[in-house]
Amino acid sequence: MTERFVRVAVDQPMPVQFDYRYALAQPPVVGALVLVPFGRREVVGLICDIIPTSDVPAAKLRHVSAICSACAPVSEAWIALAAFAADYYQRGLGEVALPALPQALRDASRWNRLFAVEERFRLLPAGRVELPDALPARASALRRLAEALGEQASLGLSDARALHPKASATFDDWLARGWIERAGADAIEAATSAEPAANVPLPVLTDEQREAVDAISRAQGFAPFLLHGVTGSGKTEVYLHALAGLLGARPDAQALVLVPEINLTPQFEAVFRARFASLAEGALVTMHSGLAEGERARNWLAAHTGRARIVLGTRLAILASMPKLAMIVVDEEHDPAYKQQEGLRYSARDLAIYRAKQLDIPVVLGSATPSLETWWQAEQGRYTRLTLTRRAVAEAALPSVRLVDLEEERQRGRASVDGLAGPLIAALKTRVERGEQSLVFLNRRGYAPILSCDACGWVAGCPRCSAYAVLHKPERALRCHHCGWESRIPKSCPDCGNIDIAPMGRGTQRVEETLASVVPGARVLRIDADSTRRKGSAQALFSDVHAGEVDILVGTQMIAKGHDFRRVTLVGVLNADTALFSHDFRASERLFAQLTQVSGRAGRAGLPGEVLIQTRYPRHALYQALARQDYVGFANSTLAERRDARLPPFVYQAMLRAEGRTLDAALAFLEEAAAAFAPLPGADRVTVYDAVPLTIVKVFNVHRAQLLLESGSRAALQASLRAWQPVLRSLKGVLRWNVEVDPLDV
């Protein structure tokens, strides 16, 4: 037999693939998963190429140990997508391709279980009659199991065990009684690929929505659309109609829908499942990091095999293997959550655009406040802009925005109550009396950001980070939001013994406490990262809000976007001014988007909505544009400022960050890297700024610094970064370093 060689990508921080001998009986296929020896262990890799010979000395070549024959290889288009991401974001192909796969596929010991045909069971007529009466009255788990069998064509053993831990033994008993039977392959096929029933009737669209749907449906080949619609204008309905038309016209087509955060997926999933109830079981799957590994693997395989027609997910879903992908939707495309901040620091929105161009398909970017990069592309005519100027519900108007001048309130002697101004308190009381709901937005969790001593100036800080420890009063703890350090609240000042230590500032816990006292009888609910730690807790809390069991909802950015609160008529915004003076040039853009999104939660069901923003700078241009609901004016003026200052999107940036045991070590590494950059090809077209510490210098006893690079030519920046990588790998003196292309936090 002719000796064969394959080139394999493995998940290692190296820009190269590795050659192996291939002597297995099954022929090698590009895109197949293989088990290969790497160092002293065996790892899963991806075949990227089949080569006639290798330049590696024969004595050093090792053999492929096994191939995952049960899993169809990923497509060459998917490998090309991973290769583009690796090249653009300055990583190795294996660092992109392997982490994009579910953990179960990256563990060869789980391959047999993952691809084994699962034993399934179905209810017989005798069981449908006799089983309900045979179950003990308090056997809730057994009843859930019986109900699941009655509702589904067949039930897999893994799903059954999730309902009842002793499902296997229970099924043996029910088999013996003649109530159930093992489902054959025909029943499994019927359960997973049944023909869809008649489609659910679609709601009537407004004229603007219809024009948007028609434009998307007529698109041929690569067609990027910016769906710019005010909050509540029915962008989701446009997505649903466009997808319905696509799936109806092409029986094998797949669609990818991205949302920015995990807590938005249950709401979107419920809407999509109701609309596409006619699709076969398993034809709509979710994909995000909150899923259990087994569920994520099953959903990935459903997309990979083409059985999943719609994949709904967060940023990681952009790298899902979908061989029949025909449309991509990116909801809230401006959201910073689409940028990965660890490992491969990619932008899911940007990869969505590239993937659509690669596959020659349409991509829809939806937002009430598009990112300035996207808005500029539309202004240049590269993206087709579709505009929704009014809310989809005929009687629902955009809320009025009122700026509460805190300085004026103080001068008139109208003191606020623990950060809540008089006009906001009065408005909250009025809504409670009417039986309407209110939302109070403060993007700072905990009780107070600082605990201090007035006598000596001591401030509670994290011993491992250069940051204050946040007071969490309900848990009676000080907690660092950067490294997780936690301590009990001291009874007195550790430095001088003063017992009158006091909190400064306010977080959502403190606002929740204050509201309970200033609006007596109101049902106050807080939703933030602290109140939603347990799996499913966020969905349960949002359900309480939708059910009308809450009068005032207090929360962080978790409540600001995507949620359709039908009873909310008032939104109060606290402490927005801090973003006006940030060192980050994107701070104003983010603030405008955030305030627009949270304002949009009011008045969505026809009742008049009102937004009260507490500020000491009511005449600031950003607040004035917000009060006018003038995103276009804000975007164009901000773009003009960016052009004059030579900032993105008019230049391209990259950031080299270093982490060391000391700040001096991190800065020295960056300075050496900058010196090595100067003679590289294309470096004369790149500006290299001085190395500086990060805003929060120390996190978990590691000191951090950064070096900004900037160029008017993306090609020049990419070429110089590519040439810089080997040099950086040769430098010593730091714990870690990484290059981030198109950084969002500067």
C-alpha positions in Angstrom: 0.0 0.0 0.0 1.3 3.5 -0.9 2.4 5.4 2.2 0.2 8.4 2.9 0.7 11.6 4.9 -1.7 14.1 6.4 -1.3 17.6 7.8 -3.1 18.0 11.1 -4.1 21.1 13.1 -4.1 20.7 16.8 -5.1 23.1 19.6 -1.7 24.5 20.4 -0.4 28.2 20.4 1.6 27.6 17.2 1.0 29.0 13.7 1.8 25.6 12.0 0.2 22.3 11.3 1.9 19.0 11.9 2.6 16.1 9.5 1.7 12.5 10.3 1.9 9.1 8.6 -1.5 7.7 7.8 -1.8 3.9 7.7 -5.4 3.3 8.8 -7.8 1.2 6.7 -10.2 4.0 6.2 -9.0 6.6 3.6 -8.0 10.0 5.0 -10.4 12.9 4.3 -9.8 16.6 4.6 -12.0 17.9 7.5 -12.0 14.6 9.5 -11.2 14.4 13.2 -8.2 12.2 14.1 -6.5 11.1 17.3 -2.7 11.8 17.0 0.3 11.5 19.4 1.5 15.0 20.4 4.4 15.1 22.8 3.8 12.6 25.6 0.0 12.5 25.1 -2.6 11.9 22.4 -4.8 14.8 21.3 -7.6 15.3 18.8 -6.7 17.1 15.6 -8.3 18.1 12.3 -7.0 16.9 8.9 -6.3 20.1 6.9 -4.5 18.6 4.0 -3.5 15.2 2.4 0.1 15.4 1.1 2.1 13.0 -1.1 5.2 13.4 1.0 6.6 15.3 4.0 9.6 17.4 4.6 9.8 16.1 8.2 12.6 13.5 8.7 11.1 10.0 8.5 12.4 9.2 12.0 10.4 12.0 13.5 7.1 11.2 11.7 4.5 9.6 13.9 1.3 7.7 12.9 -2.3 8.8 13.2 -3.8 6.7 16.0 -7.5 6.8 15.0 -10.0 8.6 12.8 -13.5 9.6 13.9 -15.4 7.8 11.1 -18.8 8.3 12.6 -18.6 12.1 12.3 -18.8 13.5 8.8 -15.8 15.7 8.0 -16.3 19.5 8.2 -16.5 21.2 4.8 -13.6 22.9 3.1 -15.6 26.1 3.4 -15.6 25.7 7.1 -11.9 25.1 7.2 -11.4 28.2 5.0 -13.5 30.2 7.5 -11.3 29.0 10.4 -8.2 29.7 8.4 -9.3 33.3 7.7 -10.1 33.9 11.4 -6.7 32.4 12.3 -4.9 34.6 9.8 -6.8 37.8 10.6 -6.7 37.5 14.4 -3.1 36.3 14.4 -3.6 32.8 15.8 -2.8 29.3 14.7 -5.4 27.4 12.7 -5.7 24.8 15.5 -6.4 27.5 18.0 -9.5 28.4 16.0 -10.8 25.2 14.6 -10.5 22.9 17.6 -12.1 25.2 20.3 -14.9 25.8 17.9 -15.9 22.2 18.3 -17.9 20.9 21.3 -15.8 19.4 24.1 -17.3 15.9 23.5 -15.8 15.9 20.0 -12.4 17.0 21.3 -12.3 13.9 23.6 -11.7 10.7 21.6 -12.7 8.6 24.6 -16.3 9.9 24.1 -16.6 9.3 20.4 -18.2 5.9 20.7 -20.8 7.0 23.2 -21.5 10.2 21.3 -22.2 8.5 18.0 -23.8 5.3 19.4 -27.5 4.9 18.3 -29.4 5.8 21.4 -32.0 3.4 22.8 -35.4 5.0 22.4 -38.9 4.0 23.7 -42.4 4.7 22.7 -45.8 4.4 24.5 -48.1 1.6 23.4 -51.9 1.9 23.4 -52.1 -0.3 26.6 -49.7 2.0 28.4 -51.7 5.1 27.3 -54.7 3.6 29.0 -53.3 1.9 32.0 -50.1 3.8 32.9 -51.6 7.0 34.3 -53.8 5.2 36.9 -50.9 2.9 37.9 -48.7 5.7 39.0 -48.6 6.7 42.8 -50.2 10.1 43.4 -47.0 11.7 44.7 -44.6 10.2 42.1 -44.0 13.5 40.2 -40.9 12.3 38.4 -42.7 9.1 37.1 -45.5 11.3 35.9 -43.2 13.6 34.0 -41.7 10.5 32.4 -45.1 9.1 31.4 -46.2 12.5 30.1 -43.0 12.9 28.0 -43.7 9.4 26.4 -47.3 10.5 25.7 -46.3 13.7 24.1 -43.4 12.5 21.9 -43.2 10.0 19.1 -40.3 8.3 21.0 -38.2 9.2 24.0 -34.4 8.7 24.2 -32.9 7.2 27.3 -30.6 10.2 28.0 -33.7 12.6 27.9 -35.6 10.1 30.1 -32.8 10.0 32.7 -33.0 13.8 32.9 -36.6 13.5 33.9 -36.1 10.5 36.3 -32.7 9.2 37.5 -34.0 5.6 37.6 -35.5 5.8 34.1 -33.6 2.7 32.8 -35.0 0.4 35.5 -38.5 2.0 35.2 -38.5 1.3 31.5 -37.5 -2.3 32.1 -40.6 -2.6 34.3 -42.9 -0.9 31.9 -41.6 -3.1 29.0 -42.4 -6.2 31.0 -45.9 -4.9 31.7 -46.5 -4.2 27.9 -46.9 -0.5 28.3 -44.0 0.6 26.2 -41.8 -0.9 23.5 -38.3 -0.2 22.1 -38.5 2.1 19.1 -36.8 0.8 15.9 -34.8 2.8 13.4 -37.9 3.8 11.5 -39.4 5.3 14.6 -36.2 7.2 15.4 -36.2 8.6 11.9 -39.8 9.6 12.1 -39.1 11.4 15.4 -36.2 13.4 14.1 -37.1 14.1 10.5 -40.9 14.1 10.2 -42.4 16.2 7.4 -43.4 19.7 8.7 -47.1 20.4 9.2 -48.8 23.5 7.9 -47.0 26.7 8.8 -48.4 29.0 11.6 -50.1 32.0 10.0 -47.8 35.0 10.1 -48.8 38.4 11.5 -49.6 41.2 9.2 -46.5 43.5 8.6 -46.4 47.2 8.4 -45.4 48.8 5.1 -41.8 49.4 6.3 -41.5 45.8 7.5 -42.9 44.4 4.3 -40.4 46.5 2.2 -37.6 45.1 4.4 -38.7 41.5 4.1 -39.1 41.9 0.3 -35.6 43.4 -0.1 -34.0 40.5 1.9 -36.0 37.9 0.0 -35.1 39.3 -3.4 -31.3 39.3 -2.5 -29.1 37.2 -4.8 -25.7 36.2 -3.6 -23.8 38.2 -1.0 -26.0 41.0 0.2 -25.3 42.7 3.5 -28.3 44.5 5.0 -28.4 47.0 7.9 -31.9 46.8 9.4 -32.0 50.1 11.3 -35.2 50.1 13.3 -36.3 52.1 16.4 -36.9 50.0 19.5 -40.2 48.1 19.3 -40.3 48.5 15.5 -40.6 44.8 14.9 -37.1 43.8 13.7 -37.6 40.3 15.0 -40.7 40.0 12.9 -38.7 40.9 9.8 -36.2 38.2 10.7 -39.0 35.6 11.2 -40.7 36.5 7.8 -37.5 36.4 5.9 -36.5 33.0 7.5 -40.0 31.6 6.8 -39.7 32.6 3.1 -36.2 31.1 2.9 -37.1 27.7 4.6 -40.3 27.5 2.6 -38.5 28.0 -0.7 -35.5 25.8 0.0 -36.3 22.5 1.9 -32.6 21.9 2.8 -31.6 25.5 3.7 -30.1 26.4 7.1 -30.1 29.8 8.8 -28.0 31.2 11.7 -29.4 33.7 14.1 -27.0 35.4 16.5 -28.1 37.2 19.7 -25.6 39.0 22.0 -26.2 37.4 25.4 -27.3 34.0 26.8 -30.1 35.5 28.8 -31.8 36.6 25.6 -31.8 33.1 24.0 -34.9 31.7 26.0 -37.1 34.6 24.8 -35.9 34.3 21.2 -36.2 30.5 21.3 -39.8 30.6 22.6 -40.7 33.1 19.8 -38.9 31.0 17.1 -40.4 27.7 18.3 -43.9 29.1 18.3 -43.5 30.5 14.8 -41.7 27.4 13.3 -43.7 24.8 15.3 -44.2 22.9 12.0 -40.5 22.1 11.7 -39.5 18.6 12.6 -38.1 17.9 16.0 -34.5 19.0 16.3 -34.8 21.4 13.4 -34.3 24.4 15.7 -31.4 24.2 18.1 -29.6 26.7 20.4 -25.8 27.0 20.8 -24.2 28.9 23.6 -21.7 28.3 26.5 -24.5 27.9 29.1 -25.5 24.5 27.6 -24.4 21.2 29.2 -21.7 19.6 27.2 -23.9 16.7 26.0 -26.6 19.1 24.8 -24.1 21.3 23.1 -22.6 18.4 21.3 -26.0 17.1 20.1 -27.0 20.6 18.9 -23.7 21.0 17.1 -24.1 17.6 15.3 -27.7 18.5 14.3 -26.3 21.7 12.6 -23.3 19.8 11.2 -25.5 17.1 9.6 -28.0 19.6 8.2 -30.9 18.3 10.4 -31.0 21.6 12.3 -32.6 24.2 9.9 -32.3 27.1 12.4 -29.4 27.6 14.8 -30.0 30.3 17.4 -26.9 31.2 19.4 -24.4 33.6 20.9 -21.1 34.6 19.4 -19.6 31.1 19.5 -22.3 29.9 17.1 -20.7 31.9 14.2 -18.2 29.0 14.0 -20.8 26.3 13.9 -20.5 23.8 11.0 -23.6 24.4 8.8 -23.1 22.8 5.4 -26.3 24.3 3.9 -26.1 27.8 5.5 -28.2 30.2 3.4 -28.8 33.3 5.6 -27.2 34.9 8.7 -29.0 37.3 11.1 -27.1 39.3 13.7 -29.5 40.9 16.2 -28.3 43.9 18.2 -25.2 43.9 15.9 -23.7 46.9 17.8 -23.4 44.9 21.1 -19.8 44.6 22.5 -20.7 41.1 23.6 -20.1 39.9 20.1 -16.3 40.5 20.6 -14.6 37.6 22.4 -12.3 38.9 25.2 -10.4 35.7 25.9 -8.4 33.3 23.8 -9.2 33.9 20.1 -10.4 37.6 20.3 -12.7 37.5 17.3 -15.7 39.6 16.4 -18.7 37.4 15.7 -20.4 40.2 13.7 -17.3 40.7 11.5 -17.0 36.9 11.0 -20.7 36.8 10.1 -20.1 39.3 7.3 -17.0 37.4 6.1 -18.8 34.1 6.2 -21.8 35.5 4.2 -19.4 36.8 1.6 -17.5 33.5 1.5 -20.8 31.6 1.0 -22.4 34.2 -1.3 -25.5 34.6 0.9 -27.4 37.5 2.6 -26.5 38.7 6.1 -28.9 41.0 8.1 -27.4 43.2 10.8 -30.2 44.5 13.1 -30.0 47.4 15.6 -31.7 50.5 16.8 -28.3 52.0 17.4 -25.9 50.4 14.9 -22.1 50.5 15.6 -20.4 53.4 13.9 -18.4 51.0 11.8 -21.6 49.4 10.4 -23.2 52.9 10.0 -20.2 54.1 8.0 -20.4 51.1 5.7 -24.1 51.9 5.0 -23.3 55.5 4.5 -20.7 54.5 1.9 -23.3 52.3 0.1 -21.5 49.0 0.9 -24.5 47.8 3.0 -28.1 48.2 2.0 -29.9 50.2 4.7 -33.5 49.1 5.6 -35.2 51.6 8.0 -38.1 51.1 10.4 -39.1 54.5 11.7 -42.1 53.6 13.9 -43.1 51.0 16.3 -44.9 47.9 15.0 -47.9 48.1 17.3 -50.1 50.8 15.8 -51.0 52.5 19.1 -47.4 52.3 20.6 -45.3 55.4 20.3 -41.7 56.0 21.2 -41.4 57.1 24.9 -40.8 60.7 25.8 -37.4 61.4 27.2 -37.0 63.9 30.1 -33.7 64.9 31.6 -33.8 65.5 35.4 -31.2 68.1 36.2 -29.7 67.0 39.5 -27.8 70.3 40.0 -31.1 72.2 39.6 -32.8 69.9 42.0 -30.1 70.6 44.6 -30.2 74.4 44.1 -34.0 74.4 44.6 -33.6 72.4 47.9 -35.2 69.3 46.5 -32.8 66.7 47.9 -32.7 63.3 46.4 -33.2 60.1 48.5 -30.1 58.0 48.3 -29.6 58.8 44.7 -33.2 58.9 43.6 -34.4 62.4 42.6 -37.9 63.7 43.6 -39.3 63.6 40.0 -38.3 60.0 39.6 -39.8 58.9 43.0 -43.0 60.7 42.1 -43.2 59.1 38.7 -42.6 55.6 40.3 -45.4 56.1 42.8 -47.8 57.2 40.0 -47.1 54.0 38.0 -47.6 51.8 41.0 -51.0 53.5 41.7 -52.0 52.9 38.1 -51.0 49.3 38.2 -48.3 49.8 35.6 -44.6 48.7 35.8 -41.4 50.7 36.0 -37.8 49.9 35.3 -34.9 51.5 37.1 -31.6 51.0 35.3 -28.2 51.2 37.0 -25.2 49.5 35.4 -23.5 48.7 38.6 -24.2 45.6 40.7 -23.6 45.1 44.4 -24.7 47.4 47.2 -22.0 50.0 47.0 -18.7 50.2 44.9 -16.7 51.5 47.9 -16.6 50.9 51.7 -14.5 53.6 53.4 -13.5 55.1 56.7 -14.1 58.9 57.1 -11.6 59.1 60.0 -8.4 57.9 58.3 -9.4 57.5 54.6 -9.1 53.7 54.5 -10.9 52.2 51.5 -11.7 48.5 51.2 -9.6 47.1 48.4 -8.9 43.7 46.9 -5.5 42.3 48.0 -5.0 40.7 44.6 -6.1 43.5 42.3 -5.7 47.2 42.0 -9.4 47.7 42.4 -11.9 48.4 45.2 -13.8 45.6 46.8 -17.5 46.0 46.2 -19.9 45.8 49.1 -22.6 43.1 48.8 -24.9 43.8 51.8 -27.3 40.9 51.5 -24.4 38.4 51.6 -22.6 40.6 54.2 -19.5 40.3 52.0 -16.9 42.4 50.2 -16.3 41.0 46.8 -13.8 41.7 44.0 -15.6 41.7 40.6 -12.3 41.1 38.8 -10.8 38.0 40.5 -13.6 36.8 42.8 -11.8 37.4 46.1 -14.3 37.6 48.9 -14.2 38.6 52.6 -16.6 39.3 55.4 -17.4 43.0 56.1 -15.2 44.3 58.9 -16.8 45.6 62.0 -14.4 48.5 62.3 -11.7 50.1 60.2 -8.7 47.8 59.9 -6.3 50.8 60.0 -7.7 53.0 62.8 -10.4 51.0 64.6 -13.2 53.5 63.7 -16.5 51.7 63.8 -18.2 54.3 61.6 -17.2 52.8 58.2 -19.7 53.6 55.6 -20.6 52.7 52.0 -20.0 55.2 49.2 -21.9 55.3 46.0 -24.7 52.8 45.1 -25.3 49.6 43.2 -28.5 47.7 42.3 -28.8 46.2 45.8 -28.8 49.6 47.4 -31.3 51.0 44.9 -33.5 48.0 45.5 -33.4 48.6 49.3 -34.1 52.4 48.8 -37.1 51.8 46.5 -38.7 49.5 49.1 -38.7 52.4 51.5 -39.6 55.4 49.2 -42.3 53.6 47.3 -44.2 51.7 50.1 -46.1 48.6 49.0 -44.3 48.3 45.6 -43.2 44.8 44.6 -39.5 45.4 43.7 -37.4 42.9 41.9 -33.7 43.0 41.1 -32.1 41.3 38.1 -28.4 41.3 37.8 -25.5 38.9 37.7 -25.8 38.3 41.5 -29.5 37.4 41.5 -29.3 35.1 38.4 -26.3 32.9 39.3 -28.3 29.7 39.3 -29.1 28.1 35.9 -32.6 29.1 34.8 -33.0 31.8 37.5 -32.9 34.6 35.0 -35.7 33.1 32.9 -37.8 32.6 36.0 -37.3 36.2 37.2 -38.2 37.6 33.7 -41.3 35.4 33.7 -42.4 37.1 36.9 -42.0 40.5 35.3 -44.0 39.4 32.2 -46.7 37.9 34.4 -47.3 41.3 36.1 -46.0 40.1 39.5 -43.5 43.0 39.7 -44.1 46.7 40.1 -40.5 48.0 39.8 -37.7 46.2 38.1 -34.2 47.2 39.1 -31.3 45.9 37.0 -28.1 46.3 35.1 -27.6 45.9 31.3 -29.1 42.4 31.5 -32.6 44.1 31.4 -31.7 46.9 28.9 -32.1 45.1 25.6 -34.2 42.6 23.7 -36.9 42.1 26.4 -40.5 42.9 25.5 -42.0 44.2 28.7 -45.6 44.9 27.8 -46.6 46.6 31.0 -43.5 48.9 31.5 -44.4 52.6 31.0 -41.6 54.2 33.0 -37.8 53.9 32.8 -35.5 55.6 35.2 -31.8 55.9 34.5 -29.3 56.5 37.3 -25.6 57.4 37.2 -25.2 57.6 33.4 -22.8 60.6 33.6 -19.7 58.5 34.5 -19.5 57.3 30.9 -19.3 60.9 29.6 -15.7 61.3 30.9 -14.3 57.9 30.1 -10.8 57.7 28.5 -12.3 55.2 26.0 -13.2 57.0 22.8 -16.1 54.5 22.3 -17.7 55.3 25.6 -20.2 57.9 24.3 -21.2 55.5 21.5 -21.9 52.7 24.0 -23.7 55.1 26.4 -26.0 56.3 23.6 -26.8 52.7 22.6 -27.3 51.6 26.1 -29.7 54.4 27.0 -31.6 54.0 23.7 -32.0 50.3 24.4 -33.2 50.7 28.0 -35.5 53.6 27.0 -37.0 51.3 24.4 -38.4 49.0 27.1 -41.1 51.6 27.9 -44.5 52.0 26.1 -44.3 49.0 23.9 -47.9 47.9 24.3 -49.8 51.1 23.6 -49.6 52.8 27.0 -47.7 56.1 26.9 -44.0 55.6 27.9 -41.7 58.0 29.7 -38.0 57.9 30.3 -36.3 60.0 33.1 -32.6 60.3 33.0 -30.9 61.8 36.1 -27.9 63.9 35.1 -25.8 66.8 36.1 -25.1 67.7 32.4 -28.6 68.0 30.8 -27.2 70.2 28.0 -24.6 67.7 26.9 -24.9 66.9 23.1 -25.4 63.2 23.7 -28.4 63.7 26.1 -29.9 66.3 23.7 -29.7 63.9 20.8 -31.2 61.1 23.0 -34.1 63.4 24.0 -34.8 64.0 20.3 -34.5 60.3 19.5 -31.9 61.4 17.0 -29.5 58.5 16.4 -28.7 59.7 12.8 -27.6 63.1 14.1 -25.6 61.6 16.9 -23.9 59.0 14.6 -23.0 61.5 11.9 -21.5 64.1 14.4 -19.6 61.4 16.2 -18.2 60.0 12.9 -17.1 63.5 12.0 -15.2 63.7 15.3 -13.6 60.3 14.7 -12.5 61.4 11.2 -10.9 64.5 12.5 -9.2 62.6 15.3 -8.1 59.7 13.0 -10.0 57.0 15.0 -11.8 53.9 13.8 -13.5 53.3 11.4 -11.1 55.6 9.6 -8.0 53.8 10.8 -7.3 50.2 11.9 -5.9 49.2 15.3 -4.3 46.3 17.0 -3.3 46.0 20.7 -0.4 44.0 22.2 -1.1 43.2 25.8 1.4 41.7 28.3 1.0 40.2 31.7 3.9 40.0 34.1 4.7 39.4 37.8 5.6 43.1 38.0 4.5 46.1 36.0 8.1 46.9 35.1 8.4 43.4 33.5 5.3 43.9 31.4 6.4 47.4 30.3 9.9 46.2 29.5 8.5 43.4 27.3 6.3 45.8 25.4 9.2 48.3 24.9 11.4 45.5 23.5 8.6 44.4 21.3 8.1 47.9 20.0 11.8 48.2 19.2 11.7 44.9 17.3 8.7 46.1 15.3 10.4 49.1 13.7 12.5 47.2 11.0 9.6 44.9 9.9 8.0 45.2 6.4 5.3 47.8 6.4 6.2 49.1 9.8 6.8 52.6 8.3 3.0 52.8 7.7 2.1 51.8 11.2 2.1 54.1 14.2 3.3 52.5 17.5 2.3 54.3 20.7 4.0 54.2 24.0 3.5 51.2 26.3 1.1 52.1 29.2 -0.4 50.2 32.1 -4.1 49.1 31.8 -6.7 51.1 33.8 -6.8 48.3 36.3 -3.2 47.4 36.4 -3.2 44.4 38.7 -5.7 41.5 38.5 -5.1 38.3 40.6 -1.6 39.4 41.4 -0.7 39.8 37.7 0.3 43.2 36.3 -0.9 44.2 32.9 0.2 46.7 30.3 -0.6 47.4 26.6 0.9 48.8 23.4 -1.4 50.3 20.7 -0.6 50.0 17.0 -2.5 52.0 14.4 -2.5 52.3 10.6 -4.6 53.8 7.8 -4.0 50.6 5.8 -5.5 47.4 7.1 -3.2 45.4 4.7 -0.1 47.1 6.1 -1.1 46.5 9.6 -1.9 42.8 9.0 1.4 42.3 7.1 3.5 43.8 9.9 1.6 41.9 12.6 2.2 38.7 10.7 5.9 39.4 10.5 6.0 40.4 14.2 4.6 37.1 15.6 7.9 35.1 15.4 9.7 38.0 17.0 7.2 38.1 19.9 7.5 34.4 20.5 11.3 34.8 20.9 11.0 37.4 23.6 11.0 36.5 27.3 10.2 38.1 30.6 6.4 38.0 30.9 3.8 35.4 31.9 1.5 35.9 28.9 1.0 38.1 25.9 -1.6 38.4 23.2 -2.3 40.4 20.1 -5.8 41.7 19.6 -6.9 42.9 16.2 -9.7 45.6 16.2 -9.8 46.0 20.0 -12.9 47.4 21.5 -11.4 48.5 24.8 -8.6 50.9 24.3 
